[in-house]
């Protein structure tokens, strides 16, 4: 054991490790889907799951960001929320257009 790890262990703290274990139960169907996706990316199942879960966790955390506005900017934001800009004819046409991936 490295000196730093021994010191941390004596202090009642565990050193930061990359080999902590996360256990999860899943149906056979879910595991098969995850395995297929991992194989398509050329990853081990655990690598794929950890990368995907971390990316989703980061996105969730970023969605919870708090931002602060001065009084003037706050009023402008409320005005925009209360009176949204109407979509143009061009935007309406684009939104009603059939996506190219649908035959």
VEXROVEX-708150 format. One record per residue (C-alpha): residue number from 1; residue in three letters; chain; x, y, z. Coordinates in steps of 0.25 Angstrom, whole numbers. Layout:
+-----+-----+----+-------+-------+-------+
|   i |  aa | ch |     u |     v |     w |
+-----+-----+----+-------+-------+-------+
| NUM | Ala |  A |     X |     Y |     Z |
...
+-----+-----+----+-------+-------+-------+
REM end
This chain:
+-----+-----+----+-------+-------+-------+
|   i |  aa | ch |     u |     v |     w |
+-----+-----+----+-------+-------+-------+
|   1 | Unk |  A |     0 |     0 |     0 |
|   2 | Unk |  A |     5 |    14 |    -4 |
|   3 | Unk |  A |     9 |    23 |     8 |
|   4 | Unk |  A |    -2 |    33 |     4 |
|   5 | Unk |  A |   -13 |    22 |     4 |
|   6 | Unk |  A |    -8 |    17 |    18 |
|   7 | Unk |  A |    -8 |    31 |    23 |
|   8 | Unk |  A |   -22 |    33 |    18 |
|   9 | Unk |  A |   -27 |    19 |    23 |
|  10 | Unk |  A |   -22 |    23 |    37 |
|  11 | Unk |  A |   -30 |    36 |    37 |
|  12 | Unk |  A |   -42 |    28 |    34 |
|  13 | Unk |  A |   -43 |    33 |    19 |
|  14 | Unk |  A |   -42 |    24 |     7 |
|  15 | Unk |  A |   -33 |    29 |    -4 |
|  16 | Unk |  A |   -40 |    32 |   -17 |
|  17 | Unk |  A |   -40 |    19 |   -25 |
|  18 | Unk |  A |   -44 |    16 |   -39 |
|  19 | Unk |  A |   -48 |     2 |   -36 |
|  20 | Unk |  A |   -60 |     4 |   -27 |
|  21 | Unk |  A |   -71 |    -6 |   -29 |
|  22 | Unk |  A |   -85 |    -2 |   -34 |
|  23 | Unk |  A |   -95 |   -14 |   -35 |
|  24 | Unk |  A |  -108 |   -13 |   -42 |
|  25 | Unk |  A |  -118 |   -24 |   -46 |
|  26 | Unk |  A |  -125 |   -24 |   -59 |
|  27 | Unk |  A |  -134 |   -33 |   -67 |
|  28 | Unk |  A |  -128 |   -42 |   -78 |
|  29 | Unk |  A |  -134 |   -34 |   -89 |
|  30 | Unk |  A |  -128 |   -21 |   -83 |
|  31 | Unk |  A |  -114 |   -27 |   -82 |
|  32 | Unk |  A |  -115 |   -33 |   -96 |
|  33 | Unk |  A |  -118 |   -19 |  -101 |
|  34 | Unk |  A |  -107 |   -12 |   -93 |
|  35 | Unk |  A |   -97 |   -23 |   -98 |
|  36 | Unk |  A |  -101 |   -21 |  -113 |
|  37 | Unk |  A |   -99 |    -6 |  -111 |
|  38 | Unk |  A |   -86 |    -8 |  -104 |
|  39 | Unk |  A |   -81 |   -17 |  -115 |
|  40 | Unk |  A |   -85 |    -7 |  -126 |
|  41 | Unk |  A |   -76 |     3 |  -119 |
|  42 | Unk |  A |   -65 |    -7 |  -117 |
|  43 | Unk |  A |   -66 |    -6 |  -102 |
|  44 | Unk |  A |   -67 |   -15 |   -90 |
|  45 | Unk |  A |   -81 |   -15 |   -84 |
|  46 | Unk |  A |   -76 |    -9 |   -71 |
|  47 | Unk |  A |   -69 |     2 |   -79 |
|  48 | Unk |  A |   -81 |     5 |   -88 |
|  49 | Unk |  A |   -91 |     6 |   -76 |
|  50 | Unk |  A |   -81 |    15 |   -68 |
|  51 | Unk |  A |   -79 |    24 |   -79 |
|  52 | Unk |  A |   -94 |    25 |   -82 |
|  53 | Unk |  A |   -98 |    26 |   -68 |
|  54 | Unk |  A |   -88 |    37 |   -65 |
|  55 | Unk |  A |   -92 |    45 |   -78 |
|  56 | Unk |  A |  -106 |    44 |   -73 |
|  57 | Unk |  A |  -103 |    49 |   -59 |
|  58 | Unk |  A |   -95 |    61 |   -64 |
|  59 | Unk |  A |  -106 |    65 |   -73 |
|  60 | Unk |  A |  -116 |    64 |   -62 |
|  61 | Unk |  A |  -107 |    72 |   -53 |
|  62 | Unk |  A |  -105 |    82 |   -64 |
|  63 | Unk |  A |  -120 |    83 |   -66 |
|  64 | Unk |  A |  -121 |    87 |   -51 |
|  65 | Unk |  A |  -112 |    99 |   -52 |
|  66 | Unk |  A |  -116 |   112 |   -46 |
|  67 | Unk |  A |  -114 |   125 |   -52 |
|  68 | Unk |  A |  -115 |   139 |   -47 |
|  69 | Unk |  A |  -120 |   151 |   -54 |
|  70 | Unk |  A |  -120 |   166 |   -50 |
|  71 | Unk |  A |  -134 |   172 |   -49 |
|  72 | Unk |  A |  -134 |   178 |   -63 |
|  73 | Unk |  A |  -131 |   164 |   -69 |
|  74 | Unk |  A |  -140 |   157 |   -60 |
|  75 | Unk |  A |  -152 |   166 |   -65 |
|  76 | Unk |  A |  -148 |   164 |   -80 |
|  77 | Unk |  A |  -148 |   149 |   -78 |
|  78 | Unk |  A |  -161 |   149 |   -71 |
|  79 | Unk |  A |  -166 |   158 |   -83 |
|  80 | Unk |  A |  -161 |   148 |   -93 |
|  81 | Unk |  A |  -167 |   136 |   -86 |
|  82 | Unk |  A |  -181 |   143 |   -84 |
|  83 | Unk |  A |  -181 |   148 |   -99 |
|  84 | Unk |  A |  -173 |   137 |  -108 |
|  85 | Unk |  A |  -170 |   141 |  -122 |
|  86 | Unk |  A |  -180 |   135 |  -132 |
|  87 | Unk |  A |  -173 |   125 |  -141 |
|  88 | Unk |  A |  -171 |   130 |  -156 |
|  89 | Unk |  A |  -177 |   123 |  -168 |
|  90 | Unk |  A |  -164 |   117 |  -171 |
|  91 | Unk |  A |  -162 |   111 |  -157 |
|  92 | Unk |  A |  -176 |   105 |  -158 |
|  93 | Unk |  A |  -173 |    99 |  -171 |
|  94 | Unk |  A |  -161 |    93 |  -166 |
|  95 | Unk |  A |  -167 |    87 |  -154 |
|  96 | Unk |  A |  -179 |    81 |  -162 |
|  97 | Unk |  A |  -169 |    75 |  -172 |
|  98 | Unk |  A |  -168 |    60 |  -173 |
|  99 | Unk |  A |  -154 |    56 |  -167 |
| 100 | Unk |  A |  -145 |    50 |  -178 |
| 101 | Unk |  A |  -143 |    38 |  -169 |
| 102 | Unk |  A |  -157 |    34 |  -170 |
| 103 | Unk |  A |  -160 |    27 |  -183 |
+-----+-----+----+-------+-------+-------+
REM end
